[in-house]
Amino acid sequence: MSFADKSQFEYLAQALVKEFPALQNTSTNSTFFQFTGEPIEADWGDGSSLAAYHDANTGPGSLDGFYTPTSIDVAQSYQDFIASIAPSNFGTNSQYQGFQAQLSALASEYATLSTKALADFKTWIAQNPSFAPDFAGFKGYTTWLTTDATGGPAWKAKLDDNKGQQAAVIKSIAEFMTSVDSTLARAQKASQDPANMATLVSDSGVTGSYPFTSIQDITGAMAAWTSMAAGNYELDTTINAETISATPWNQVVTTTVSRSCGKISTNTEIDYNRIVTDTKFNLRVCAIGARVFTVSRGNWFDASWLTSSNFSLPEGCRFKVADFFGPQGTLKMIPVSMLVIYKPRVEITISTQTFDETVSNYFSASASLSLFGLNFSLGASLNNIAIRDDGTQTVKIVLDSYSAPNTVPQLFGVSSQSFYRP
């Protein structure tokens, strides 16, 4: 296969998986690595914070090479799933079905409340546009729910009350099930046991109870990264036709990934084929900091129930197996680790001819370039980032964030355990 036949994302993924083997290990637990594809701040700091909970429990939306944040809450989905399982030949029990009917009604009410709350959130943002930046991105709605004087906390109170009622029914199911299937009953009790919950505080000071979830603290890594000198990199990999690996980048369903080399904030997309087929092409990706942070979940979670094939959902259950494990299922991919980088540097070397004929036309003063989901400022002058070498007839484009002010660590990729069932 020609070097130009694959996206640079595919070759970079191969290099990352080789350097950080924990990112992907399909032979033991079906773990697959996905690039974030867009800038996402690694903002959890304290690995047991509410921010860490949200990052670790945000289920991916796609099954290809890119992690797409969604509104899926893995912990909540697991609780729904474990409460819905019935022992074999037990799903028609009238008392059990009565409990499931209560859960179904509460779940329907919760969905209605969520829809109305989200609509209210959108209305509030439209009426208060100056606050929009504070509630941007996929976490904006969650932030709104816990911010006083926005209308969000009132909706959160209703949603929390509903979840409390659901938890009570699930506890009743587990107690009822003890004599029928003690193993399943224990798992159902554990999913709601207060001992397995953590009290977390939002940025606005609102407290809530959440299934214990943590990510390794990032504070220690930040202390090391901020003291490192320019030129010292935890990640330093070169990609060209001679250095590519034969190791495939395993993906869950499809190998479809972006073929573009990058995008500029002026909505200009860089011609991938012209650059990568250049005889002088060389890509170097570095980062002052690059580490894998592992996700941990408390005793409320038992992944063996997700891999087992001997569970059944009772007659009349509000869920179908595809709701959890199909292509749109809420438990199809569960994050297990996060690849975080700090102060990245990317060098692209191409021939002077390709640069003059193609790349130089992309430059836009004061614009930013998104490359591998990383944002770099192009600056006011092209000469600030392009280094010509007349001897080799090449131009090296250097995008470096080392000296950038207020640089924050970025989530570069997410590894998730796959429970997808075609």
C-alpha positions as CSV (number, residue, x, y, z in Angstrom):
1,M,0.0,0.0,0.0
2,S,1.3,3.4,-0.9
3,F,2.1,5.9,1.9
4,A,-0.4,8.3,0.4
5,D,-3.2,5.8,0.7
6,K,-3.8,6.4,4.4
7,S,-4.6,9.4,6.4
8,Q,-1.8,10.9,8.6
9,F,-4.2,10.2,11.5
10,E,-3.8,6.5,10.8
11,Y,0.0,6.7,10.8
12,L,0.1,8.9,13.9
13,A,-2.2,6.5,15.7
14,Q,0.2,3.6,14.9
15,A,3.1,5.6,16.3
16,L,1.1,6.5,19.5
17,V,0.0,3.0,20.1
18,K,3.5,1.7,19.7
19,E,4.8,4.3,22.2
20,F,1.9,3.9,24.6
21,P,0.8,0.3,24.4
22,A,-1.9,0.7,27.0
23,L,-3.9,2.8,24.5
24,Q,-4.9,-0.2,22.6
25,N,-4.9,-3.9,23.3
26,T,-7.5,-5.7,21.2
27,S,-6.3,-9.2,22.2
28,T,-7.3,-9.0,25.8
29,N,-10.1,-6.5,26.4
30,S,-11.2,-5.0,23.1
31,T,-9.7,-1.6,23.8
32,F,-9.7,0.9,20.9
33,F,-8.0,4.2,20.6
34,Q,-9.7,7.2,19.1
35,F,-8.4,10.7,18.4
36,T,-10.4,13.5,19.9
37,G,-10.5,15.2,16.5
38,E,-11.2,18.7,18.0
39,P,-9.6,20.6,20.9
40,I,-10.9,19.4,24.3
41,E,-9.3,20.8,27.4
42,A,-8.1,18.2,29.9
43,D,-9.6,20.2,32.8
44,W,-10.2,17.6,35.5
45,G,-7.1,18.5,37.6
46,D,-8.2,16.6,40.7
47,G,-8.9,13.1,39.3
48,S,-11.9,12.7,41.7
49,S,-13.6,16.0,40.7
50,L,-16.9,16.5,39.0
51,A,-15.0,17.4,35.8
52,A,-13.2,14.0,36.0
53,Y,-16.5,12.2,36.4
54,H,-18.0,13.9,33.3
55,D,-14.9,13.2,31.2
56,A,-14.7,9.6,32.2
57,N,-18.4,8.9,31.8
58,T,-19.0,10.7,28.5
59,G,-19.5,7.8,26.1
60,P,-18.2,8.2,22.5
61,G,-20.7,8.7,19.7
62,S,-18.9,7.1,16.9
63,L,-17.3,3.7,16.2
64,D,-14.6,4.9,13.9
65,G,-11.2,6.6,14.5
66,F,-12.6,9.7,16.3
67,Y,-13.9,10.2,19.8
68,T,-17.1,12.3,19.5
69,P,-18.4,13.6,22.8
70,T,-22.1,12.9,23.5
71,S,-24.6,13.5,26.2
72,I,-24.3,9.8,27.1
73,D,-23.6,9.2,30.8
74,V,-22.0,5.8,31.0
75,A,-22.6,5.5,34.8
76,Q,-26.3,6.3,34.3
77,S,-26.6,3.9,31.4
78,Y,-25.0,1.1,33.4
79,Q,-27.4,1.6,36.2
80,D,-30.3,1.5,33.8
81,F,-28.9,-1.7,32.2
82,I,-28.2,-3.6,35.4
83,A,-31.6,-2.8,36.8
84,S,-33.3,-4.1,33.6
85,I,-31.7,-7.5,33.6
86,A,-33.9,-10.5,34.6
87,P,-32.8,-14.1,35.3
88,S,-33.7,-16.6,32.6
89,N,-37.4,-17.5,32.5
90,F,-38.2,-14.9,35.2
91,G,-39.1,-11.9,33.0
92,T,-42.8,-12.7,33.0
93,N,-43.1,-12.7,36.8
94,S,-46.0,-10.3,37.6
95,Q,-44.4,-8.6,40.6
96,Y,-41.2,-8.2,38.8
97,Q,-43.0,-6.7,35.7
98,G,-44.8,-4.3,38.1
99,F,-41.4,-2.9,39.3
100,Q,-40.3,-2.6,35.7
101,A,-43.5,-0.8,34.8
102,Q,-42.7,1.8,37.5
103,L,-39.2,2.2,36.2
104,S,-40.5,2.6,32.7
105,A,-42.9,5.4,33.7
106,L,-40.2,7.2,35.7
107,A,-37.8,6.9,32.8
108,S,-40.4,8.3,30.4
109,E,-40.9,11.2,32.8
110,Y,-37.2,11.8,33.1
111,A,-36.9,11.9,29.3
112,T,-39.6,14.5,29.2
113,L,-38.0,16.6,31.9
114,S,-34.6,16.4,30.1
115,T,-36.1,17.6,26.8
116,K,-37.8,20.5,28.5
117,A,-34.7,21.4,30.5
118,L,-32.5,21.4,27.4
119,A,-35.1,23.6,25.5
120,D,-35.0,26.0,28.5
121,F,-31.2,26.0,28.4
122,K,-31.2,26.9,24.7
123,T,-33.8,29.7,25.3
124,W,-31.7,31.0,28.2
125,I,-28.6,31.1,26.1
126,A,-30.4,32.9,23.3
127,Q,-31.7,35.5,25.8
128,N,-28.3,35.9,27.5
129,P,-25.8,35.8,24.6
130,S,-23.0,37.4,26.7
131,F,-22.9,34.2,28.8
132,A,-22.7,31.9,25.9
133,P,-18.9,31.4,26.1
134,D,-19.2,30.3,29.7
135,F,-21.6,27.5,28.7
136,A,-20.0,26.5,25.4
137,G,-19.1,23.0,24.2
138,F,-20.7,19.7,25.2
139,K,-20.4,20.4,28.9
140,G,-22.3,23.7,28.7
141,Y,-25.7,22.2,29.5
142,T,-24.3,20.4,32.6
143,T,-22.7,23.6,33.8
144,W,-26.0,25.5,33.4
145,L,-27.8,22.9,35.5
146,T,-25.6,23.7,38.5
147,T,-25.3,27.5,38.0
148,D,-27.4,29.7,40.3
149,A,-29.7,32.4,38.8
150,T,-29.9,30.6,35.4
151,G,-33.0,28.4,35.9
152,G,-30.8,25.3,35.6
153,P,-30.7,24.3,39.3
154,A,-34.5,24.1,39.4
155,W,-34.5,21.6,36.5
156,K,-31.7,19.7,38.2
157,A,-33.8,19.4,41.3
158,K,-36.6,17.8,39.3
159,L,-34.2,15.5,37.5
160,D,-32.5,14.5,40.7
161,D,-35.8,13.8,42.4
162,N,-36.8,11.5,39.5
163,K,-33.5,9.7,39.7
164,G,-34.0,9.2,43.4
165,Q,-37.3,7.6,42.8
166,Q,-35.8,5.3,40.2
167,A,-33.0,4.4,42.6
168,A,-35.7,3.4,45.2
169,V,-37.4,1.1,42.7
170,I,-34.1,-0.4,41.6
171,K,-33.4,-1.2,45.3
172,S,-36.8,-2.8,45.6
173,I,-36.0,-4.9,42.6
174,A,-32.7,-6.0,44.0
175,E,-34.2,-7.0,47.3
176,F,-37.0,-8.9,45.6
177,M,-34.5,-10.7,43.4
178,T,-32.2,-11.8,46.2
179,S,-33.9,-15.2,46.5
180,V,-34.1,-15.7,42.8
181,D,-30.6,-14.7,41.7
182,S,-28.3,-13.5,44.5
183,T,-25.4,-12.7,42.2
184,L,-27.5,-10.4,40.0
185,A,-29.2,-8.9,43.1
186,R,-25.8,-8.0,44.6
187,A,-24.8,-6.3,41.3
188,Q,-28.1,-4.4,41.2
189,K,-27.7,-3.3,44.9
190,A,-24.1,-2.2,44.3
191,S,-25.1,0.0,41.4
192,Q,-27.1,2.2,43.8
193,D,-25.3,1.6,47.1
194,P,-24.6,5.0,48.8
195,A,-21.2,3.5,49.8
196,N,-20.3,3.4,46.1
197,M,-21.2,7.0,45.5
198,A,-19.2,10.2,45.8
199,T,-20.4,13.6,46.8
200,L,-19.0,16.0,44.1
201,V,-19.2,19.8,44.0
202,S,-19.8,21.8,40.8
203,D,-17.9,25.0,40.0
204,S,-20.9,27.0,41.2
205,G,-20.9,25.2,44.6
206,V,-23.8,22.8,44.0
207,T,-23.3,19.3,45.5
208,G,-24.6,16.1,44.1
209,S,-24.2,12.3,44.5
210,Y,-22.5,10.4,41.7
211,P,-21.3,6.8,41.1
212,F,-17.6,7.0,42.1
213,T,-15.4,7.5,39.1
214,S,-11.9,9.0,38.9
215,I,-9.0,9.6,36.5
216,Q,-5.4,9.7,37.6
217,D,-4.6,13.2,38.8
218,I,-3.1,15.5,36.3
219,T,-1.6,18.0,38.8
220,G,1.6,16.0,39.3
221,A,2.1,15.7,35.6
222,M,1.6,19.4,35.2
223,A,4.2,20.2,37.8
224,A,6.7,18.1,35.8
225,W,5.7,19.6,32.4
226,T,5.8,23.2,33.4
227,S,9.4,22.8,34.7
228,M,10.7,21.2,31.5
229,A,12.8,23.2,29.1
230,A,12.0,23.8,25.5
231,G,13.2,20.9,23.3
232,N,12.6,18.2,25.9
233,Y,9.6,16.1,24.7
234,E,7.8,13.2,26.2
235,L,6.3,12.6,22.7
236,D,8.5,12.9,19.7
237,T,7.6,10.9,16.6
238,T,8.4,11.3,12.9
239,I,6.1,10.1,10.1
240,N,7.2,9.7,6.5
241,A,7.3,6.9,3.9
242,E,10.4,5.3,5.5
243,T,9.2,5.3,9.1
244,I,5.7,4.0,8.8
245,S,4.8,1.0,10.9
246,A,3.3,-2.2,9.6
247,T,1.2,-2.4,12.8
248,P,-2.4,-1.5,12.0
249,W,-4.5,1.0,13.9
250,N,-7.4,-1.2,15.0
251,Q,-10.8,0.4,14.9
252,V,-14.1,-0.9,16.1
253,V,-16.2,-0.9,12.9
254,T,-14.7,1.2,10.1
255,T,-11.4,2.6,9.2
256,T,-12.9,5.7,7.8
257,V,-10.9,8.7,9.1
258,S,-10.4,12.3,8.0
259,R,-8.2,12.6,4.9
260,S,-7.6,16.3,5.4
261,C,-4.2,17.5,6.6
262,G,-5.8,20.3,8.6
263,K,-8.2,23.2,8.6
264,I,-7.7,26.9,9.0
265,S,-10.2,29.1,11.0
266,T,-11.1,30.8,7.7
267,N,-12.9,27.6,6.8
268,T,-10.0,26.6,4.4
269,E,-9.2,22.9,4.2
270,I,-5.6,22.0,3.4
271,D,-5.1,19.7,0.4
272,Y,-3.9,16.5,2.0
273,N,-3.0,14.6,-1.2
274,R,-0.7,17.4,-2.6
275,I,1.2,17.6,0.6
276,V,1.6,13.9,1.5
277,T,2.6,12.9,-2.0
278,D,5.4,15.5,-2.0
279,T,8.8,13.7,-2.3
280,K,10.2,15.8,0.6
281,F,7.2,15.3,2.9
282,N,8.1,14.7,6.6
283,L,5.9,15.1,9.6
284,R,7.2,15.4,13.2
285,V,4.8,15.5,16.1
286,C,6.1,16.4,19.5
287,A,4.8,17.4,22.9
288,I,6.4,18.7,26.1
289,G,4.0,16.4,28.0
290,A,2.3,13.2,26.8
291,R,0.9,10.7,29.2
292,V,-1.9,8.2,29.6
293,F,-4.3,8.7,32.5
294,T,-6.3,5.7,33.6
295,V,-10.0,5.7,34.5
296,S,-11.1,3.9,37.6
297,R,-14.7,3.1,38.6
298,G,-16.0,2.1,42.0
299,N,-17.8,-1.1,43.1
300,W,-21.0,0.1,41.5
301,F,-19.6,-1.1,38.2
302,D,-18.9,-4.6,37.0
303,A,-17.9,-4.9,33.4
304,S,-18.5,-8.7,33.4
305,W,-22.2,-8.1,33.0
306,L,-21.6,-6.2,29.8
307,T,-19.5,-9.0,28.2
308,S,-21.7,-11.8,29.4
309,S,-24.2,-13.2,26.8
310,N,-26.4,-15.0,29.3
311,F,-28.5,-12.0,30.4
312,S,-32.0,-11.3,29.2
313,L,-34.3,-8.3,29.3
314,P,-37.8,-9.1,30.5
315,E,-41.0,-8.9,28.5
316,G,-42.2,-5.4,28.3
317,C,-38.9,-3.9,29.3
318,R,-38.5,-0.2,28.4
319,F,-35.1,-1.0,26.8
320,K,-33.9,-3.2,23.9
321,V,-30.4,-4.8,23.8
322,A,-29.6,-2.4,20.9
323,D,-30.2,0.5,23.2
324,F,-27.1,-0.5,25.1
325,F,-25.0,-2.4,22.7
326,G,-26.0,-1.5,19.1
327,P,-24.3,1.2,16.9
328,Q,-26.2,3.9,18.8
329,G,-26.0,2.1,22.2
330,T,-25.1,3.9,25.3
331,L,-22.7,1.2,26.5
332,K,-21.1,0.3,23.2
333,M,-17.9,2.1,24.1
334,I,-16.8,2.9,27.7
335,P,-13.7,5.2,28.2
336,V,-10.9,3.5,30.1
337,S,-7.9,5.9,29.6
338,M,-7.1,9.4,28.3
339,L,-4.1,10.5,26.4
340,V,-3.2,14.0,27.4
341,I,-0.6,16.2,25.8
342,Y,0.8,19.6,26.8
343,K,2.4,22.2,24.6
344,P,2.5,20.3,21.3
345,R,4.8,21.1,18.4
346,V,4.2,20.0,14.8
347,E,6.8,20.3,12.0
348,I,5.8,19.7,8.4
349,T,8.6,19.6,5.8
350,I,7.7,19.8,2.1
351,S,9.5,20.9,-1.1
352,T,9.8,24.5,-1.8
353,Q,7.8,24.1,-5.0
354,T,4.8,22.6,-3.2
355,F,5.0,25.2,-0.5
356,D,5.0,28.1,-3.0
357,E,2.3,26.6,-5.3
358,T,0.0,25.3,-2.6
359,V,0.6,25.9,1.1
360,S,1.6,29.5,1.0
361,N,-1.9,30.3,-0.4
362,Y,-3.5,28.9,2.8
363,F,-1.9,31.5,5.0
364,S,-4.2,34.0,6.6
365,A,-2.8,36.5,9.1
366,S,-3.9,36.1,12.7
367,A,-5.8,32.9,11.8
368,S,-5.4,29.6,13.5
369,L,-4.7,26.2,12.2
370,S,-6.4,23.0,13.5
371,L,-4.1,20.0,12.9
372,F,-4.7,16.6,14.5
373,G,-7.4,18.3,16.7
374,L,-4.8,20.8,18.0
375,N,-5.0,24.5,17.5
376,F,-2.0,26.6,16.5
377,S,-1.8,30.4,15.9
378,L,-0.5,31.2,12.4
379,G,0.6,34.7,13.5
380,A,0.9,37.9,11.6
381,S,3.6,36.8,9.1
382,L,4.1,33.6,7.2
383,N,7.9,34.0,7.7
384,N,7.4,33.4,11.4
385,I,6.4,29.8,10.9
386,A,8.1,28.8,7.6
387,I,11.8,28.1,7.5
388,R,13.4,27.8,4.0
389,D,16.4,25.6,3.2
390,D,17.7,26.6,-0.2
391,G,20.3,23.8,-0.1
392,T,17.7,21.0,0.2
393,Q,14.9,23.0,-1.6
394,T,12.6,22.4,1.3
395,V,10.4,24.5,3.7
396,K,9.8,23.4,7.3
397,I,6.5,24.7,8.7
398,V,6.9,24.9,12.5
399,L,3.8,25.1,14.7
400,D,4.9,25.4,18.3
401,S,2.9,26.2,21.4
402,Y,5.8,26.1,23.9
403,S,5.9,29.8,24.4
404,A,2.1,30.3,24.1
405,P,0.6,32.0,27.1
406,N,-2.1,30.3,29.2
407,T,-1.4,26.9,27.5
408,V,-3.5,24.2,29.0
409,P,-3.2,20.4,28.7
410,Q,-5.4,18.9,25.9
411,L,-7.2,15.7,25.6
412,F,-5.6,14.2,22.5
413,G,-7.2,10.8,22.4
414,V,-9.5,8.4,24.3
415,S,-9.2,4.7,24.6
416,S,-12.5,2.9,25.2
417,Q,-13.4,-0.7,25.8
418,S,-15.8,-1.9,23.1
419,F,-19.0,-3.7,23.9
420,Y,-20.5,-3.2,20.5
421,R,-22.4,-6.2,19.1
422,P,-23.0,-6.1,15.4
